């Protein structure tokens, strides 16, 4: 049997090949994937989620930065790159390049992924596609000023 690290290296190779059919070897009906935009149950839903991302992110690629495992748990730090051409997190394609880091927390047992929780920098993604202004930009300062004014006004209303 492969170690968790060996198995996950294979998983990321298959993801980079956009090969969800092969990945069904590690997903079963009980596998749960907690993605930022939805939770998927079972191999069919998980494969569909990835197919949607492959279509929405041209050149979708995950580079493994580091990987550690202990018992049934494994953490993978990765960098995803590609071009935003379709809907991701409800935002239509912009054609912009994206590069975001993330971490997966896998629970593996008997050669299968039991669960996986995916976390990545959604604010950086939003900035890269133009949904949010660049960090430190004049527009960002205006947005923060307006937000802080609203927060102060609501605080005053709640006190009265």
N, CA, C and O of each residue as an XYZ file, in Angstrom:
640
protein
N       0.845     -1.176      0.000
C       0.000      0.000      0.000
C       0.896      1.247      0.000
O       1.924      1.283      0.677
N       0.498      2.252     -0.756
C       1.241      3.506     -0.829
C       1.098      4.287      0.467
O       0.077      4.202      1.150
N       2.148      5.057      0.801
C       2.030      5.975      1.932
C       1.084      7.108      1.545
O       0.799      7.309      0.364
N       0.601      7.842      2.536
C      -0.262      8.983      2.255
C       0.436      9.971      1.324
O      -0.176     10.489      0.390
N       1.705     10.228      1.578
C       2.461     11.173      0.754
C       2.548     10.690     -0.689
O       2.328     11.471     -1.616
N       2.864      9.421     -0.890
C       2.932      8.865     -2.249
C       1.568      8.930     -2.934
O       1.470      9.287     -4.108
N       0.541      8.589     -2.207
C      -0.803      8.606     -2.775
C      -1.206     10.029     -3.170
O      -1.782     10.232     -4.238
N      -0.911     11.006     -2.326
C      -1.296     12.384     -2.628
C      -0.471     12.980     -3.758
O      -0.980     13.799     -4.524
N       0.788     12.588     -3.877
C       1.578     13.024     -5.045
C       0.901     12.538     -6.319
O       0.804     13.281     -7.295
N       0.434     11.297     -6.311
C      -0.282     10.739     -7.462
C      -1.578     11.515     -7.708
O      -1.906     11.815     -8.855
N      -2.319     11.844     -6.640
C      -3.569     12.605     -6.773
C      -3.297     13.936     -7.469
O      -4.019     14.305     -8.395
N      -2.275     14.654     -7.039
C      -1.977     15.953     -7.642
C      -1.481     15.813     -9.084
O      -1.755     16.675     -9.918
N      -0.759     14.739     -9.378
C      -0.375     14.475    -10.780
C      -1.615     14.276    -11.644
O      -1.697     14.811    -12.749
N      -2.581     13.506    -11.142
C      -3.821     13.250    -11.898
C      -4.644     14.539    -12.045
O      -5.251     14.772    -13.090
N      -4.661     15.374    -10.996
C      -5.365     16.653    -11.103
C      -4.719     17.530    -12.178
O      -5.419     18.178    -12.957
N      -3.403     17.549    -12.219
C      -2.708     18.358    -13.230
C      -2.912     17.813    -14.634
O      -2.790     18.549    -15.613
N      -3.220     16.530    -14.736
C      -3.543     15.932    -16.034
C      -5.035     16.084    -16.349
O      -5.491     15.682    -17.419
N      -5.789     16.664    -15.415
C      -7.243     16.847    -15.545
C      -7.937     15.492    -15.737
O      -8.879     15.364    -16.519
N      -7.455     14.506    -15.017
C      -7.888     13.119    -15.164
C      -8.766     12.690    -13.992
O      -8.306     11.980    -13.098
N     -10.004     13.110    -13.995
C     -10.901     12.756    -12.892
C     -11.308     11.284    -12.918
O     -11.671     10.724    -11.883
N     -11.251     10.661    -14.084
C     -11.609      9.237    -14.152
C     -10.660      8.400    -13.300
O     -11.107      7.540    -12.541
N      -9.354      8.643    -13.418
C      -8.387      7.897    -12.607
C      -8.555      8.179    -11.120
O      -8.346      7.298    -10.286
N      -8.932      9.406    -10.794
C      -9.062      9.792     -9.386
C     -10.193      9.061     -8.673
O     -10.248      9.036     -7.443
N     -11.086      8.471     -9.442
C     -12.165      7.695     -8.819
C     -11.604      6.498     -8.053
O     -12.321      5.871     -7.274
N     -10.329      6.177     -8.270
C      -9.684      5.100     -7.523
C      -9.467      5.476     -6.056
O      -9.297      4.592     -5.216
N      -9.470      6.772     -5.734
C      -9.264      7.203     -4.349
C     -10.496      7.873     -3.753
O     -10.517      8.174     -2.559
N     -11.521      8.111     -4.564
C     -12.788      8.672     -4.072
C     -13.820      7.558     -4.081
O     -13.833      6.726     -4.988
N     -14.671      7.540     -3.090
C     -15.783      6.593     -3.110
C     -17.068      7.329     -2.726
O     -17.067      8.554     -2.603
N     -18.149      6.596     -2.538
C     -19.438      7.231     -2.240
C     -19.449      7.953     -0.894
O     -20.287      8.826     -0.670
N     -18.525      7.599      0.003
C     -18.477      8.235      1.319
C     -17.513      9.423      1.380
O     -17.490     10.139      2.381
N     -16.727      9.645      0.339
C     -15.761     10.752      0.347
C     -16.494     12.087      0.370
O     -17.472     12.292     -0.350
N     -15.996     12.993      1.217
C     -16.562     14.340      1.323
C     -15.441     15.346      1.079
O     -14.383     15.274      1.706
N     -15.680     16.282      0.166
C     -14.729     17.363     -0.117
C     -15.389     18.683      0.254
O     -16.452     19.032     -0.259
N     -14.738     19.406      1.153
C     -15.228     20.714      1.594
C     -14.474     21.790      0.820
O     -13.376     22.189      1.205
N     -15.071     22.253     -0.269
C     -14.486     23.312     -1.086
C     -15.015     24.659     -0.603
O     -16.060     24.706      0.045
N     -14.320     25.750     -0.903
C     -14.809     27.064     -0.458
C     -16.208     27.406     -0.968
O     -16.948     28.119     -0.291
N     -16.579     26.916     -2.136
C     -17.876     27.293     -2.709
C     -18.972     26.258     -2.515
O     -20.146     26.564     -2.724
N     -18.619     25.046     -2.123
C     -19.646     24.045     -1.828
C     -19.007     22.766     -1.300
O     -17.804     22.543     -1.437
N     -19.841     21.945     -0.699
C     -19.409     20.643     -0.206
C     -19.887     19.592     -1.188
O     -21.049     19.591     -1.595
N     -18.984     18.693     -1.570
C     -19.311     17.630     -2.525
C     -19.241     16.279     -1.826
O     -18.327     16.013     -1.045
N     -20.227     15.431     -2.122
C     -20.337     14.110     -1.518
C     -20.198     13.056     -2.608
O     -20.984     13.026     -3.555
N     -19.206     12.201     -2.473
C     -19.037     11.094     -3.402
C     -18.262     11.462     -4.650
O     -18.109     12.632     -5.001
N     -17.779     10.419     -5.307
C     -16.899     10.572     -6.469
C     -17.536     11.371     -7.605
O     -16.861     12.185     -8.235
N     -18.817     11.155     -7.875
C     -19.456     11.862     -9.001
C     -19.485     13.372     -8.787
O     -19.139     14.132     -9.691
N     -19.897     13.814     -7.590
C     -19.953     15.255     -7.320
C     -18.559     15.874     -7.306
O     -18.362     16.984     -7.801
N     -17.597     15.158     -6.741
C     -16.227     15.683     -6.674
C     -15.647     15.801     -8.077
O     -15.041     16.819     -8.414
N     -15.827     14.776     -8.892
C     -15.331     14.824    -10.272
C     -15.972     15.981    -11.034
O     -15.289     16.681    -11.781
N     -17.268     16.186    -10.854
C     -17.968     17.282    -11.526
C     -17.400     18.629    -11.097
O     -17.209     19.515    -11.931
N     -17.126     18.791     -9.800
C     -16.560     20.049     -9.300
C     -15.231     20.336     -9.997
O     -14.993     21.449    -10.465
N     -14.374     19.325    -10.061
C     -13.080     19.534    -10.715
C     -13.237     19.805    -12.210
O     -12.533     20.654    -12.757
N     -14.139     19.105    -12.870
C     -14.359     19.356    -14.306
C     -14.784     20.806    -14.538
O     -14.347     21.438    -15.500
N     -15.636     21.329    -13.655
C     -16.049     22.730    -13.755
C     -14.850     23.665    -13.586
O     -14.724     24.652    -14.311
N     -13.978     23.356    -12.636
C     -12.804     24.213    -12.420
C     -11.825     24.109    -13.595
O     -11.239     25.114    -13.997
N     -11.643     22.915    -14.142
C     -10.750     22.769    -15.298
C     -11.254     23.605    -16.468
O     -10.455     24.186    -17.203
N     -12.572     23.671    -16.648
C     -13.160     24.461    -17.732
C     -13.066     25.959    -17.442
O     -12.904     26.758    -18.364
N     -13.165     26.343    -16.167
C     -13.197     27.757    -15.790
C     -11.807     28.371    -15.627
O     -11.649     29.591    -15.686
N     -10.801     27.518    -15.420
C      -9.437     28.006    -15.216
C      -8.545     27.355    -16.269
O      -8.066     26.232    -16.105
N      -8.341     28.091    -17.342
C      -7.507     27.585    -18.443
C      -6.088     27.359    -17.927
O      -5.511     28.222    -17.265
N      -5.539     26.194    -18.238
C      -4.191     25.868    -17.779
C      -4.123     25.549    -16.292
O      -3.060     25.654    -15.679
N      -5.258     25.158    -15.709
C      -5.331     24.814    -14.274
C      -4.172     23.900    -13.900
O      -4.005     22.821    -14.469
N      -3.374     24.348    -12.935
C      -2.234     23.558    -12.484
C      -2.037     23.780    -10.990
O      -2.138     24.902    -10.495
N      -1.754     22.696    -10.285
C      -1.459     22.736     -8.857
C      -0.021     22.298     -8.636
O       0.347     21.163     -8.941
N       0.784     23.200     -8.106
C       2.170     22.880     -7.758
C       2.210     22.580     -6.264
O       1.802     23.408     -5.450
N       2.699     21.402     -5.907
C       2.820     21.053     -4.494
C       4.048     21.769     -3.933
O       5.164     21.582     -4.419
N       3.830     22.587     -2.911
C       4.906     23.317     -2.242
C       5.495     22.455     -1.132
O       6.712     22.309     -1.019
N       4.607     21.887     -0.312
C       5.060     20.987      0.755
C       3.927     20.057      1.140
O       2.754     20.305      0.857
N       4.321     18.978      1.793
C       3.355     17.960      2.182
C       3.845     17.300      3.460
O       5.017     16.941      3.569
N       2.953     17.139      4.421
C       3.272     16.420      5.659
C       2.102     15.507      5.993
O       0.951     15.793      5.665
N       2.429     14.397      6.656
C       1.332     13.530      7.074
C       1.642     12.922      8.426
O       2.798     12.758      8.816
N       0.576     12.595      9.123
C       0.665     11.972     10.429
C      -0.574     11.100     10.601
O      -1.698     11.600     10.653
N      -0.357      9.811     10.686
C      -1.488      8.892     10.796
C      -2.354      8.978      9.555
O      -1.856      8.843      8.438
N      -3.644      9.201      9.739
C      -4.573      9.301      8.605
C      -4.674     10.709      8.037
O      -5.337     10.913      7.020
N      -4.034     11.676      8.668
C      -4.113     13.069      8.240
C      -2.915     13.461      7.402
O      -1.789     13.030      7.653
N      -3.176     14.286      6.400
C      -2.105     14.832      5.571
C      -2.468     16.259      5.192
O      -3.623     16.563      4.894
N      -1.472     17.122      5.207
C      -1.650     18.515      4.797
C      -0.792     18.769      3.570
O       0.376     18.383      3.519
N      -1.386     19.420      2.587
C      -0.669     19.754      1.360
C      -0.779     21.258      1.134
O      -1.879     21.798      1.021
N       0.366     21.926      1.069
C       0.411     23.344      0.698
C       0.677     23.374     -0.802
O       1.643     22.773     -1.273
N      -0.175     24.071     -1.555
C      -0.080     24.074     -3.015
C      -0.210     25.489     -3.555
O      -0.658     26.401     -2.861
N       0.191     25.648     -4.801
C      -0.009     26.903     -5.538
C      -0.753     26.562     -6.825
O      -0.310     25.730     -7.617
N      -1.898     27.225     -7.017
C      -2.698     27.014     -8.218
C      -2.460     28.167     -9.173
O      -2.476     29.334     -8.783
N      -2.236     27.814    -10.443
C      -2.059     28.827    -11.481
C      -2.977     28.510    -12.650
O      -3.400     27.371    -12.845
N      -3.270     29.536    -13.413
C      -4.089     29.377    -14.601
C      -4.625     30.728    -15.041
O      -4.170     31.778    -14.588
N      -5.598     30.674    -15.932
C      -6.233     31.893    -16.431
C      -7.729     31.768    -16.218
O      -8.339     30.772    -16.607
N      -8.318     32.780    -15.600
C      -9.731     32.784    -15.219
C     -10.588     33.048    -16.463
O     -10.723     34.193    -16.893
N     -11.165     31.985    -17.039
C     -11.946     32.130    -18.271
C     -13.417     31.759    -18.104
O     -14.226     32.000    -19.000
N     -13.760     31.178    -16.967
C     -15.153     30.786    -16.710
C     -15.529     31.107    -15.285
O     -14.736     31.701    -14.555
N     -16.715     30.730    -14.878
C     -17.234     31.098    -13.567
C     -16.522     30.350    -12.434
O     -16.468     29.121    -12.411
N     -15.981     31.133    -11.499
C     -15.350     30.613    -10.290
C     -15.900     31.419     -9.121
O     -15.870     32.649     -9.143
N     -16.402     30.729     -8.100
C     -16.999     31.379     -6.930
C     -18.082     32.375     -7.335
O     -18.253     33.411     -6.693
N     -18.808     32.056     -8.401
C     -19.900     32.901     -8.857
C     -19.480     34.082     -9.710
O     -20.324     34.897    -10.082
N     -18.191     34.197    -10.033
C     -17.683     35.327    -10.809
C     -17.333     34.846    -12.217
O     -16.534     33.924    -12.382
N     -17.930     35.469    -13.224
C     -17.678     35.107    -14.620
C     -16.222     35.352    -14.990
O     -15.540     36.177    -14.382
N     -15.761     34.620    -15.994
C     -14.383     34.708    -16.437
C     -13.959     36.117    -16.823
O     -14.713     36.871    -17.438
N     -12.729     36.449    -16.443
C     -12.177     37.773    -16.736
C     -11.015     37.716    -17.718
O     -10.598     38.744    -18.251
N     -10.488     36.512    -17.960
C      -9.324     36.371    -18.816
C      -8.015     36.670    -18.107
O      -6.949     36.599    -18.717
N      -8.084     37.001    -16.836
C      -6.877     37.363    -16.080
C      -6.166     36.124    -15.545
O      -6.788     35.110    -15.227
N      -4.845     36.242    -15.456
C      -4.031     35.184    -14.851
C      -4.238     35.185    -13.350
O      -4.417     36.234    -12.731
N      -4.211     33.995    -12.776
C      -4.336     33.858    -11.330
C      -3.231     32.965    -10.797
O      -2.762     32.043    -11.465
N      -2.834     33.271     -9.574
C      -1.831     32.474     -8.856
C      -2.130     32.612     -7.376
O      -1.869     33.654     -6.775
N      -2.680     31.552     -6.790
C      -3.056     31.593     -5.375
C      -2.532     30.360     -4.652
O      -2.458     29.267     -5.214
N      -2.172     30.566     -3.399
C      -1.742     29.464     -2.551
C      -2.926     28.933     -1.763
O      -3.879     29.657     -1.475
N      -2.848     27.658     -1.423
C      -3.886     27.044     -0.621
C      -3.348     25.851      0.141
O      -2.206     25.429     -0.040
N      -4.198     25.327      0.991
C      -3.853     24.157      1.795
C      -5.030     23.194      1.779
O      -6.182     23.599      1.929
N      -4.729     21.932      1.599
C      -5.723     20.868      1.713
C      -5.411     20.064      2.969
O      -4.252     19.756      3.248
N      -6.446     19.730      3.719
C      -6.312     18.817      4.849
C      -7.057     17.536      4.479
O      -8.288     17.489      4.483
N      -6.294     16.516      4.164
C      -6.846     15.225      3.778
C      -6.928     14.298      4.984
O      -6.056     14.303      5.853
N      -7.987     13.509      5.016
C      -8.079     12.362      5.906
C      -8.180     11.158      4.983
O      -9.100     11.059      4.172
N      -7.219     10.238      5.115
C      -7.148      9.064      4.244
C      -7.242      7.792      5.079
O      -6.743      7.726      6.203
N      -7.892      6.786      4.504
C      -7.995      5.501      5.195
C      -8.167      4.391      4.168
O      -9.013      4.476      3.278
N      -7.362      3.361      4.303
C      -7.445      2.184      3.434
C      -7.350      2.544      1.953
O      -8.026      1.934      1.125
N      -6.513      3.532      1.612
C      -6.303      3.895      0.216
C      -7.330      4.861     -0.360
O      -7.260      5.201     -1.541
N      -8.281      5.307      0.455
C      -9.316      6.235     -0.010
C      -9.231      7.568      0.722
O      -8.786      7.645      1.867
N      -9.667      8.613      0.031
C      -9.842      9.908      0.674
C     -11.171      9.856      1.411
O     -12.226      9.706      0.795
N     -11.116      9.979      2.721
C     -12.326     10.014      3.532
C     -12.930     11.410      3.436
O     -14.124     11.580      3.189
N     -12.055     12.416      3.642
C     -12.499     13.805      3.532
C     -11.313     14.681      3.164
O     -10.153     14.298      3.319
N     -11.638     15.859      2.675
C     -10.626     16.850      2.358
C     -11.249     18.228      2.549
O     -12.349     18.499      2.067
N     -10.538     19.083      3.250
C     -10.966     20.467      3.454
C      -9.983     21.363      2.719
O      -8.780     21.324      2.977
N     -10.505     22.171      1.800
C      -9.687     23.027      0.947
C      -9.817     24.478      1.409
O     -10.924     24.993      1.565
N      -8.679     25.124      1.625
C      -8.655     26.521      2.033
C      -7.672     27.248      1.123
O      -6.556     26.777      0.905
N      -8.092     28.406      0.587
C      -7.150     29.220     -0.175
C      -7.485     30.690     -0.021
O      -8.552     31.050      0.476
N      -6.574     31.520     -0.449
C      -6.678     32.967     -0.274
C      -7.679     33.542     -1.283
O      -7.311     33.932     -2.391
N      -8.943     33.586     -0.876
C      -9.992     34.077     -1.771
C      -9.889     35.578     -2.011
O     -10.283     36.060     -3.073
N      -9.362     36.328     -1.034
C      -9.189     37.768     -1.233
C      -8.135     38.020     -2.308
O      -8.317     38.891     -3.158
N      -7.046     37.274     -2.280
C      -6.024     37.423     -3.321
C      -6.611     37.082     -4.688
O      -6.360     37.783     -5.668
N      -7.391     36.010     -4.749
C      -8.058     35.639     -5.999
C      -8.939     36.799     -6.476
O      -8.896     37.172     -7.649
N      -9.738     37.368     -5.566
C     -10.633     38.472     -5.926
C      -9.851     39.682     -6.427
O     -10.290     40.359     -7.357
N      -8.709     39.960     -5.828
C      -7.864     41.076     -6.290
C      -7.290     40.781     -7.675
O      -7.253     41.658     -8.538
N      -6.846     39.548     -7.879
C      -6.212     39.200     -9.155
C      -7.181     39.265    -10.329
O      -6.774     39.595    -11.443
N      -8.445     38.959    -10.102
C      -9.413     38.995    -11.206
C     -10.097     40.351    -11.334
O     -10.897     40.561    -12.245
N      -9.782     41.278    -10.418
C     -10.344     42.618    -10.504
C     -11.657     42.802     -9.767
O     -12.276     43.860     -9.878
N     -12.099     41.798     -9.015
C     -13.333     41.923     -8.234
C     -13.124     42.872     -7.053
O     -14.028     43.620     -6.682
N     -11.933     42.834     -6.470
C     -11.557     43.719     -5.371
C     -10.366     44.559     -5.827
O      -9.556     44.108     -6.638
N     -10.262     45.784     -5.301
C      -9.136     46.630     -5.703
C      -7.813     46.126     -5.130
O      -7.804     45.397     -4.138
N      -6.706     46.506     -5.745
C      -5.395     46.095     -5.228
C      -5.168     46.584     -3.795
O      -5.663     47.640     -3.399
N      -4.424     45.809     -3.040
C      -4.089     46.151     -1.663
C      -3.362     47.492     -1.617
O      -2.391     47.707     -2.344
N      -3.834     48.381     -0.767
C      -3.184     49.673     -0.598
C      -3.520     50.708     -1.655
O      -3.004     51.824     -1.607
N      -4.367     50.367     -2.602
C      -4.709     51.297     -3.685
C      -5.658     52.382     -3.166
O      -6.294     52.209     -2.126
N      -5.751     53.499     -3.892
C      -6.704     54.550     -3.485
C      -8.137     54.027     -3.378
O      -8.859     54.392     -2.451
N      -8.554     53.178     -4.317
C      -9.917     52.650     -4.259
C     -10.122     51.788     -3.017
O     -11.181     51.847     -2.392
N      -9.132     50.999     -2.659
C      -9.269     50.188     -1.450
C      -9.391     51.083     -0.220
O     -10.184     50.791      0.676
N      -8.630     52.151     -0.163
C      -8.718     53.079      0.975
C     -10.114     53.704      1.055
O     -10.659     53.864      2.147
N     -10.690     54.055     -0.092
C     -12.043     54.613     -0.123
C     -13.057     53.583      0.387
O     -13.935     53.911      1.184
N     -12.928     52.338     -0.080
C     -13.847     51.286      0.370
C     -13.763     51.080      1.883
O     -14.787     50.948      2.554
N     -12.542     51.053      2.413
C     -12.370     50.865      3.852
C     -12.919     52.053      4.631
O     -13.528     51.876      5.686
N     -12.711     53.253      4.122
C     -13.240     54.442      4.784
C     -14.761     54.393      4.824
O     -15.365     54.672      5.860
N     -15.382     54.042      3.705
C     -16.845     53.944      3.655
C     -17.346     52.845      4.585
O     -18.335     53.036      5.292
N     -16.683     51.711      4.591
C     -17.086     50.606      5.462
C     -16.970     51.015      6.926
O     -17.881     50.760      7.713
N     -15.865     51.644      7.295
C     -15.663     52.063      8.682
C     -16.702     53.106      9.103
O     -17.158     53.098     10.246
N     -17.075     53.995      8.194
C     -18.111     54.981      8.496
C     -19.447     54.283      8.743
O     -20.173     54.633      9.674
N     -19.762     53.317      7.924
C     -21.003     52.545      8.104
C     -20.983     51.819      9.446
O     -21.981     51.815     10.167
N     -19.853     51.207      9.779
C     -19.726     50.475     11.032
C     -19.921     51.412     12.227
O     -20.616     51.065     13.182
N     -19.312     52.591     12.172
C     -19.470     53.567     13.254
C     -20.935     54.016     13.355
O     -21.470     54.123     14.459
N     -21.579     54.275     12.227
C     -22.979     54.717     12.231
C     -23.881     53.638     12.827
O     -24.757     53.945     13.635
N     -23.679     52.387     12.441
C     -24.477     51.290     13.003
C     -24.242     51.132     14.490
O     -25.163     50.817     15.243
N     -23.013     51.350     14.911
C     -22.684     51.253     16.346
C     -23.436     52.329     17.116
O     -23.941     52.061     18.206
N     -23.523     53.523     16.580
C     -24.248     54.603     17.236
C     -25.752     54.305     17.295
O     -26.404     54.584     18.301
N     -26.291     53.742     16.222
C     -27.711     53.397     16.190
C     -28.020     52.324     17.228
O     -29.042     52.395     17.911
N     -27.146     51.337     17.349
C     -27.363     50.238     18.316
C     -27.325     50.741     19.750
O     -28.030     50.217     20.613
N     -26.493     51.770     20.012
C     -26.382     52.308     21.377
C     -27.631     53.078     21.767
O     -27.951     53.182     22.951
N     -28.334     53.615     20.794
C     -29.524     54.439     21.094
C     -30.758     53.625     21.121
O     -31.843     54.156     21.356
